[in-house]
Amino acid sequence: MSKKIDRLRRAKKTRARIKRLGTDRLCVHKTARHVYAQVISSNSSQVIVSASSLDKEIKSQIKYSGNVEAATIVGGILAKRAKKAGVTKVAFDRSGFKFHGRIQALAKAARENGMQF
């Protein structure tokens, strides 16, 4: 359980820094089978847009939902939805996960589709 506790501690520190910035945040969570991402408003009470590998739109494009390809598609679609909602500048909240693999792929795809962080 120490690994999870360490990740949650890192996430808490990151979220405290983001809260001081006062900007919307792009929060990412991953499990072995899926990738979830959502843009949360600066007052941390409202989800503006979200995307995950469980969405019908995304599920039809991917073969397996727990890999880098799925994360790339989730990041791209999330950025398009955020742009449509009028959000372009966010702070990236990786929820204590390493910036590597699926998290990095999602961030790169979001940046390529117009999000700034």
Buried (B, 14 or more C-beta within 10 A) or exposed (E): EEEEEEBEEBBEEBBEEBBEEEBBBBBBBBEEEBBBBBBBEBEEEEEBBBBBBEBEEBEEEBEEBBBBBBBBBBBBBBBBBBBEEEBEEBBBBBBBBEEEEBBBBBBBBBBEBEBEB
